[in-house]
Amino acid sequence: MKIKIFNLGEKNLKDIPEYCKYCIYWEFPCSKKEKKEDMFKMKLKWFKNTKKRFGNCGKLIYVDNKCVGYSQYAPPEFLPNSKNYSITPSKDAVLISCLFIPQKEFRNLGLGTLLLKSITDEMEKRKIKTIETFA
Protein backbone atom coordinates (compact mmCIF):
# COMPACT_ATOMS: atom_id res chain seq x y z
CA MET A 1 0.00 0.00 0.00
CA LYS A 2 1.59 3.27 -1.19
CA ILE A 3 0.37 6.21 0.93
CA LYS A 4 0.91 9.88 0.05
CA ILE A 5 -0.48 13.07 1.56
CA PHE A 6 -0.73 16.25 -0.50
CA ASN A 7 -1.76 19.78 0.36
CA LEU A 8 -5.06 20.74 -1.19
CA GLY A 9 -4.62 22.81 -4.34
CA GLU A 10 -6.72 23.93 -7.29
CA LYS A 11 -5.47 20.99 -9.38
CA ASN A 12 -6.39 18.27 -6.88
CA LEU A 13 -9.55 19.91 -5.51
CA LYS A 14 -11.53 17.71 -7.91
CA ASP A 15 -10.16 14.65 -6.05
CA ILE A 16 -11.95 15.52 -2.81
CA PRO A 17 -14.24 12.61 -1.87
CA GLU A 18 -17.68 13.06 -3.42
CA TYR A 19 -19.62 13.95 -0.27
CA CYS A 20 -17.01 16.45 0.97
CA LYS A 21 -16.65 18.10 -2.43
CA TYR A 22 -20.13 19.60 -2.11
CA CYS A 23 -20.26 20.18 1.64
CA ILE A 24 -20.31 23.90 2.42
CA TYR A 25 -21.70 23.60 5.95
CA TRP A 26 -18.83 25.41 7.67
CA GLU A 27 -18.11 27.93 4.93
CA PHE A 28 -21.62 29.12 4.04
CA PRO A 29 -24.00 28.46 6.95
CA CYS A 30 -26.91 30.43 5.51
CA SER A 31 -26.80 28.82 2.12
CA LYS A 32 -29.91 27.01 1.01
CA LYS A 33 -29.93 23.69 -0.78
CA GLU A 34 -27.87 24.47 -3.86
CA LYS A 35 -27.08 22.47 -6.97
CA LYS A 36 -23.94 20.34 -6.71
CA GLU A 37 -22.06 22.34 -9.32
CA ASP A 38 -22.93 25.59 -7.51
CA MET A 39 -21.78 24.17 -4.17
CA PHE A 40 -18.49 23.08 -5.74
CA LYS A 41 -18.01 26.58 -7.19
CA MET A 42 -18.70 28.06 -3.75
CA LYS A 43 -16.19 25.65 -2.19
CA LEU A 44 -13.59 26.58 -4.83
CA LYS A 45 -14.14 30.29 -4.20
CA TRP A 46 -13.81 29.73 -0.43
CA PHE A 47 -10.67 27.68 -0.96
CA LYS A 48 -8.98 30.31 -3.15
CA ASN A 49 -9.80 33.12 -0.71
CA THR A 50 -8.73 31.13 2.35
CA LYS A 51 -5.50 29.93 0.76
CA LYS A 52 -4.65 33.48 -0.29
CA ARG A 53 -5.30 34.95 3.17
CA PHE A 54 -4.33 32.06 5.50
CA GLY A 55 -2.25 29.64 3.45
CA ASN A 56 -2.75 25.93 3.04
CA CYS A 57 -6.16 24.90 4.41
CA GLY A 58 -6.61 21.25 3.47
CA LYS A 59 -4.99 17.93 2.71
CA LEU A 60 -5.80 14.83 0.71
CA ILE A 61 -4.53 11.33 1.46
CA TYR A 62 -4.01 8.88 -1.38
CA VAL A 63 -3.57 5.12 -1.31
CA ASP A 64 -2.08 3.68 -4.49
CA ASN A 65 -2.85 6.97 -6.31
CA LYS A 66 -6.53 6.95 -5.25
CA CYS A 67 -7.79 9.74 -2.99
CA VAL A 68 -9.29 8.09 0.09
CA GLY A 69 -9.45 10.92 2.61
CA TYR A 70 -9.83 14.64 3.06
CA SER A 71 -9.15 17.23 5.70
CA GLN A 72 -10.04 20.90 5.88
CA TYR A 73 -8.91 23.47 8.44
CA ALA A 74 -8.67 27.21 8.89
CA PRO A 75 -9.02 29.88 11.55
CA PRO A 76 -12.63 30.27 12.75
CA GLU A 77 -13.04 33.57 10.88
CA PHE A 78 -12.93 31.56 7.62
CA LEU A 79 -15.49 29.04 8.90
CA PRO A 80 -18.46 31.23 9.89
CA ASN A 81 -20.72 28.39 11.02
CA SER A 82 -18.36 27.81 13.95
CA LYS A 83 -19.91 30.92 15.54
CA ASN A 84 -23.28 29.16 15.72
CA TYR A 85 -22.17 26.70 18.40
CA SER A 86 -22.57 27.28 22.14
CA ILE A 87 -18.82 26.88 22.57
CA THR A 88 -16.82 28.69 19.93
CA PRO A 89 -13.20 28.09 18.92
CA SER A 90 -10.46 30.37 20.20
CA LYS A 91 -9.73 33.24 17.85
CA ASP A 92 -6.05 32.24 17.66
CA ALA A 93 -6.87 28.58 16.91
CA VAL A 94 -7.07 26.67 13.69
CA LEU A 95 -10.31 24.71 13.47
CA ILE A 96 -10.26 21.30 11.82
CA SER A 97 -13.69 21.37 10.20
CA CYS A 98 -13.35 18.02 8.43
CA LEU A 99 -11.16 14.95 8.60
CA PHE A 100 -12.91 12.13 6.83
CA ILE A 101 -12.10 8.73 5.36
CA PRO A 102 -15.40 7.99 3.55
CA GLN A 103 -14.91 4.41 2.35
CA LYS A 104 -15.16 1.75 5.04
CA GLU A 105 -12.42 -0.40 3.52
CA PHE A 106 -9.91 2.40 4.18
CA ARG A 107 -10.94 3.01 7.79
CA ASN A 108 -9.09 1.56 10.79
CA LEU A 109 -5.83 1.49 8.83
CA GLY A 110 -4.32 4.53 10.54
CA LEU A 111 -4.94 6.83 7.56
CA GLY A 112 -6.89 9.37 9.62
CA THR A 113 -4.06 9.40 12.15
CA LEU A 114 -1.53 10.06 9.37
CA LEU A 115 -3.69 12.87 8.02
CA LEU A 116 -4.03 14.43 11.47
CA LYS A 117 -0.28 14.12 12.09
CA SER A 118 0.38 15.88 8.80
CA ILE A 119 -1.87 18.76 9.91
CA THR A 120 -0.28 19.05 13.37
CA ASP A 121 3.22 18.98 11.84
CA GLU A 122 2.26 21.76 9.43
CA MET A 123 0.73 23.87 12.20
CA GLU A 124 3.89 23.44 14.28
CA LYS A 125 6.02 24.67 11.36
CA ARG A 126 3.66 27.63 10.94
CA LYS A 127 3.97 28.44 14.68
CA ILE A 128 0.24 27.86 15.26
CA LYS A 129 -0.11 26.59 18.80
CA THR A 130 -3.83 25.83 19.08
CA ILE A 131 -5.81 23.36 16.98
CA GLU A 132 -9.46 22.70 17.80
CA THR A 133 -12.35 20.71 16.38
CA PHE A 134 -15.94 19.77 17.17
CA ALA A 135 -16.73 16.11 17.78
Backbone as CSV, one residue per row, in Angstrom:
resi,resn,N_x,N_y,N_z,CA_x,CA_y,CA_z,C_x,C_y,C_z
1,MET,0.854,-1.177,0.000,0.000,0.000,0.000,0.899,1.238,0.000
2,LYS,0.800,2.047,-1.048,1.588,3.268,-1.186,0.727,4.451,-0.735
3,ILE,1.147,5.122,0.340,0.371,6.214,0.929,1.101,7.532,0.700
4,LYS,0.363,8.534,0.228,0.908,9.882,0.047,-0.118,10.893,0.534
5,ILE,0.380,11.968,1.119,-0.475,13.072,1.560,-0.032,14.321,0.810
6,PHE,-1.007,15.022,0.241,-0.730,16.248,-0.500,-1.556,17.393,0.068
7,ASN,-0.977,18.596,0.029,-1.756,19.782,0.356,-2.833,19.959,-0.705
8,LEU,-3.956,20.475,-0.282,-5.057,20.742,-1.194,-4.680,21.915,-2.096
9,GLY,-4.908,21.756,-3.377,-4.624,22.810,-4.345,-5.708,22.821,-5.410
10,GLU,-5.680,23.828,-6.250,-6.715,23.927,-7.287,-6.721,22.707,-8.209
11,LYS,-5.557,22.124,-8.454,-5.474,20.991,-9.379,-6.017,19.702,-8.784
12,ASN,-5.887,19.515,-7.466,-6.386,18.266,-6.880,-7.702,18.449,-6.125
13,LEU,-8.266,19.642,-6.167,-9.550,19.909,-5.508,-10.641,18.973,-6.033
14,LYS,-10.543,18.623,-7.293,-11.532,17.713,-7.906,-11.455,16.306,-7.311
15,ASP,-10.337,15.979,-6.648,-10.157,14.650,-6.053,-10.828,14.499,-4.693
16,ILE,-11.301,15.604,-4.118,-11.954,15.524,-2.807,-13.055,14.465,-2.877
17,PRO,-13.161,13.608,-1.864,-14.237,12.608,-1.868,-15.597,13.252,-2.146
18,GLU,-16.418,12.540,-2.875,-17.677,13.057,-3.421,-18.509,13.837,-2.406
19,TYR,-18.768,13.274,-1.247,-19.621,13.951,-0.270,-18.991,15.270,0.176
20,CYS,-17.697,15.260,0.451,-17.005,16.449,0.965,-16.880,17.549,-0.086
21,LYS,-16.825,17.155,-1.332,-16.652,18.104,-2.431,-17.777,19.141,-2.462
22,TYR,-18.958,18.729,-2.034,-20.129,19.603,-2.112,-20.606,20.084,-0.744
23,CYS,-19.876,19.755,0.292,-20.260,20.180,1.638,-19.753,21.597,1.883
24,ILE,-20.676,22.508,2.141,-20.307,23.899,2.422,-20.877,24.342,3.775
25,TYR,-21.112,23.364,4.639,-21.705,23.597,5.953,-20.933,24.643,6.760
26,TRP,-19.635,24.505,6.847,-18.832,25.414,7.671,-18.591,26.752,6.990
27,GLU,-18.491,26.739,5.673,-18.107,27.933,4.929,-19.266,28.880,4.662
28,PHE,-20.448,28.330,4.417,-21.616,29.123,4.037,-22.839,28.653,4.821
29,PRO,-22.927,28.997,6.107,-23.999,28.456,6.952,-25.409,28.861,6.543
30,CYS,-25.562,29.965,5.871,-26.908,30.434,5.511,-27.336,29.951,4.136
31,SER,-26.482,29.225,3.480,-26.795,28.820,2.123,-27.895,27.770,2.104
32,LYS,-28.802,27.954,1.169,-29.913,27.010,1.010,-29.418,25.810,0.221
33,LYS,-30.284,24.868,0.018,-29.929,23.690,-0.780,-29.592,24.166,-2.192
34,GLU,-28.357,24.015,-2.560,-27.868,24.466,-3.862,-27.643,23.256,-4.767
35,LYS,-27.468,23.525,-6.039,-27.085,22.466,-6.974,-25.637,22.078,-6.690
36,LYS,-25.304,20.822,-6.970,-23.942,20.340,-6.706,-22.882,21.222,-7.356
37,GLU,-23.077,21.548,-8.626,-22.055,22.345,-9.319,-21.903,23.728,-8.691
38,ASP,-23.006,24.295,-8.182,-22.930,25.593,-7.509,-22.203,25.474,-6.169
39,MET,-22.462,24.380,-5.450,-21.779,24.173,-4.171,-20.279,23.984,-4.395
40,PHE,-19.912,23.268,-5.455,-18.493,23.082,-5.742,-17.842,24.417,-6.098
41,LYS,-18.539,25.250,-6.852,-18.012,26.581,-7.190,-17.837,27.425,-5.934
42,MET,-18.803,27.323,-5.013,-18.701,28.058,-3.749,-17.500,27.560,-2.941
43,LYS,-17.318,26.249,-2.916,-16.189,25.652,-2.191,-14.871,26.120,-2.811
44,LEU,-14.796,26.129,-4.128,-13.593,26.576,-4.825,-13.293,28.042,-4.509
45,LYS,-14.321,28.868,-4.525,-14.144,30.289,-4.201,-13.644,30.442,-2.765
46,TRP,-14.248,29.699,-1.829,-13.815,29.732,-0.432,-12.358,29.299,-0.329
47,PHE,-12.022,28.203,-1.013,-10.666,27.676,-0.964,-9.652,28.711,-1.454
48,LYS,-9.910,29.320,-2.600,-8.977,30.311,-3.155,-8.782,31.478,-2.194
49,ASN,-9.877,31.994,-1.637,-9.803,33.117,-0.707,-9.045,32.735,0.564
50,THR,-9.359,31.569,1.109,-8.729,31.134,2.353,-7.247,30.863,2.141
51,LYS,-6.916,30.217,1.047,-5.504,29.928,0.763,-4.713,31.222,0.582
52,LYS,-5.316,32.197,-0.062,-4.647,33.481,-0.288,-4.407,34.212,1.035
53,ARG,-5.382,34.173,1.927,-5.298,34.946,3.172,-4.663,34.187,4.333
54,PHE,-4.837,32.861,4.380,-4.334,32.060,5.500,-3.189,31.133,5.096
55,GLY,-3.218,30.650,3.880,-2.246,29.640,3.448,-2.949,28.311,3.277
56,ASN,-2.171,27.247,3.252,-2.753,25.927,3.045,-3.874,25.669,4.044
57,CYS,-4.985,25.094,3.554,-6.162,24.895,4.414,-6.801,23.522,4.222
58,GLY,-6.060,22.592,3.639,-6.606,21.252,3.474,-5.568,20.274,2.977
59,LYS,-5.880,19.003,3.149,-4.989,17.931,2.707,-5.821,16.779,2.156
60,LEU,-5.206,16.043,1.249,-5.801,14.827,0.707,-4.831,13.684,0.955
61,ILE,-5.364,12.521,1.290,-4.531,11.334,1.459,-4.890,10.341,0.362
62,TYR,-3.851,9.813,-0.267,-4.010,8.884,-1.384,-3.415,7.530,-1.008
63,VAL,-4.089,6.479,-1.423,-3.570,5.119,-1.314,-3.493,4.572,-2.734
64,ASP,-2.301,4.198,-3.129,-2.081,3.683,-4.491,-2.690,4.613,-5.540
65,ASN,-2.421,5.909,-5.387,-2.851,6.974,-6.306,-4.354,7.233,-6.323
66,LYS,-5.088,6.696,-5.359,-6.530,6.951,-5.246,-6.771,7.784,-3.992
67,CYS,-7.485,8.905,-4.148,-7.795,9.742,-2.988,-8.800,9.013,-2.096
68,VAL,-8.420,8.821,-0.843,-9.288,8.089,0.086,-9.645,8.898,1.327
69,GLY,-9.124,10.119,1.438,-9.447,10.918,2.613,-9.184,12.392,2.387
70,TYR,-9.825,13.187,3.227,-9.828,14.640,3.063,-9.795,15.298,4.427
71,SER,-9.086,16.407,4.498,-9.147,17.233,5.704,-9.218,18.697,5.287
72,GLN,-9.894,19.475,6.120,-10.037,20.903,5.881,-9.867,21.610,7.211
73,TYR,-9.156,22.738,7.208,-8.908,23.473,8.444,-8.602,24.926,8.115
74,ALA,-8.908,25.781,9.056,-8.668,27.215,8.894,-8.997,27.896,10.218
75,PRO,-8.574,29.133,10.375,-9.018,29.884,11.549,-10.540,30.049,11.513
76,PRO,-11.162,30.171,12.676,-12.630,30.273,12.746,-13.226,31.386,11.886
77,GLU,-12.502,32.472,11.686,-13.038,33.572,10.878,-13.337,33.141,9.439
78,PHE,-12.694,32.075,8.972,-12.930,31.562,7.619,-14.015,30.487,7.592
79,LEU,-14.475,30.091,8.764,-15.494,29.040,8.897,-16.646,29.598,9.725
80,PRO,-17.470,30.471,9.135,-18.459,31.228,9.891,-19.475,30.406,10.670
81,ASN,-19.742,29.183,10.271,-20.718,28.390,11.019,-20.202,28.018,12.409
82,SER,-18.907,28.118,12.627,-18.356,27.810,13.953,-18.888,28.775,15.014
83,LYS,-19.351,29.936,14.595,-19.914,30.924,15.537,-21.301,30.523,16.034
84,ASN,-21.923,29.564,15.372,-23.285,29.158,15.721,-23.346,28.056,16.772
85,TYR,-22.226,27.716,17.356,-22.175,26.696,18.404,-22.098,27.376,19.764
86,SER,-22.568,26.684,20.797,-22.573,27.279,22.136,-21.154,27.512,22.650
87,ILE,-20.228,26.676,22.241,-18.817,26.881,22.575,-18.109,27.166,21.263
88,THR,-17.471,28.316,21.176,-16.818,28.693,19.927,-15.306,28.495,20.037
89,PRO,-14.657,28.266,18.902,-13.204,28.088,18.921,-12.489,29.377,19.324
90,SER,-11.303,29.215,19.866,-10.463,30.368,20.198,-10.125,31.122,18.921
91,LYS,-10.025,32.424,19.027,-9.729,33.245,17.851,-8.338,32.961,17.277
92,ASP,-7.412,32.517,18.125,-6.053,32.237,17.662,-5.867,30.777,17.236
93,ALA,-6.938,30.013,17.247,-6.866,28.585,16.911,-7.072,28.355,15.421
94,VAL,-6.678,27.186,14.993,-7.068,26.667,13.686,-8.104,25.591,13.973
95,LEU,-9.220,25.661,13.279,-10.312,24.708,13.467,-10.249,23.643,12.373
96,ILE,-10.149,22.394,12.784,-10.264,21.301,11.817,-11.760,21.076,11.624
97,SER,-12.256,21.471,10.464,-13.694,21.366,10.201,-14.061,20.034,9.559
98,CYS,-13.079,19.333,9.028,-13.347,18.025,8.427,-12.069,17.204,8.415
99,LEU,-12.208,15.954,8.788,-11.158,14.949,8.600,-11.926,13.654,8.404
100,PHE,-11.963,13.186,7.171,-12.907,12.128,6.828,-12.275,11.111,5.881
101,ILE,-12.453,9.856,6.218,-12.096,8.726,5.357,-13.434,8.069,4.998
102,PRO,-14.019,8.400,3.835,-15.399,7.992,3.554,-15.626,6.502,3.295
103,GLN,-14.679,5.818,2.712,-14.907,4.413,2.351,-14.483,3.496,3.498
104,LYS,-15.396,2.631,3.894,-15.160,1.749,5.043,-13.902,0.905,4.901
105,GLU,-13.590,0.477,3.697,-12.423,-0.399,3.520,-11.095,0.312,3.793
106,PHE,-11.123,1.645,3.878,-9.909,2.399,4.179,-9.879,2.923,5.618
107,ARG,-10.908,2.606,6.382,-10.938,3.009,7.790,-10.187,1.987,8.638
108,ASN,-9.806,2.414,9.825,-9.089,1.560,10.787,-7.753,1.053,10.249
109,LEU,-7.154,1.819,9.351,-5.826,1.492,8.827,-4.788,2.519,9.275
110,GLY,-5.232,3.486,10.074,-4.322,4.531,10.535,-4.206,5.711,9.589
111,LEU,-5.025,5.748,8.537,-4.941,6.832,7.557,-5.386,8.167,8.147
112,GLY,-6.435,8.142,8.952,-6.888,9.368,9.618,-5.822,9.904,10.560
113,THR,-5.143,9.006,11.252,-4.057,9.402,12.152,-2.921,10.050,11.364
114,LEU,-2.578,9.470,10.212,-1.531,10.057,9.366,-1.929,11.444,8.869
115,LEU,-3.185,11.585,8.490,-3.689,12.870,8.015,-3.634,13.907,9.136
116,LEU,-4.076,13.526,10.322,-4.033,14.429,11.475,-2.593,14.802,11.820
117,LYS,-1.692,13.852,11.794,-0.278,14.119,12.092,0.301,15.095,11.082
118,SER,-0.080,14.964,9.828,0.382,15.885,8.797,-0.093,17.314,9.084
119,ILE,-1.335,17.439,9.553,-1.873,18.758,9.911,-1.120,19.330,11.106
120,THR,-0.954,18.530,12.159,-0.282,19.047,13.366,1.172,19.414,13.067
121,ASP,1.845,18.638,12.226,3.221,18.980,11.839,3.261,20.310,11.094
122,GLU,2.317,20.502,10.181,2.257,21.760,9.428,1.994,22.937,10.359
123,MET,1.052,22.776,11.286,0.733,23.870,12.203,1.940,24.207,13.086
124,GLU,2.680,23.205,13.484,3.885,23.444,14.283,4.900,24.267,13.485
125,LYS,5.104,23.920,12.223,6.022,24.674,11.359,5.547,26.107,11.162
126,ARG,4.234,26.295,11.147,3.665,27.630,10.940,3.515,28.397,12.260
127,LYS,3.991,27.809,13.343,3.966,28.435,14.679,2.546,28.664,15.191
128,ILE,1.621,27.811,14.765,0.243,27.862,15.258,0.157,26.884,16.413
129,LYS,-0.194,27.391,17.580,-0.115,26.586,18.801,-1.422,25.907,19.191
130,THR,-2.544,26.374,18.659,-3.831,25.830,19.081,-4.595,25.279,17.882
131,ILE,-4.989,24.016,17.997,-5.812,23.357,16.980,-7.044,22.832,17.704
132,GLU,-8.216,23.135,17.166,-9.465,22.699,17.795,-10.365,22.046,16.754
133,THR,-11.344,21.308,17.254,-12.354,20.715,16.379,-13.619,20.484,17.192
134,PHE,-14.695,20.185,16.524,-15.939,19.772,17.172,-16.099,18.279,16.926
135,ALA,-16.523,17.557,17.961,-16.726,16.114,17.781,-18.044,15.707,18.404
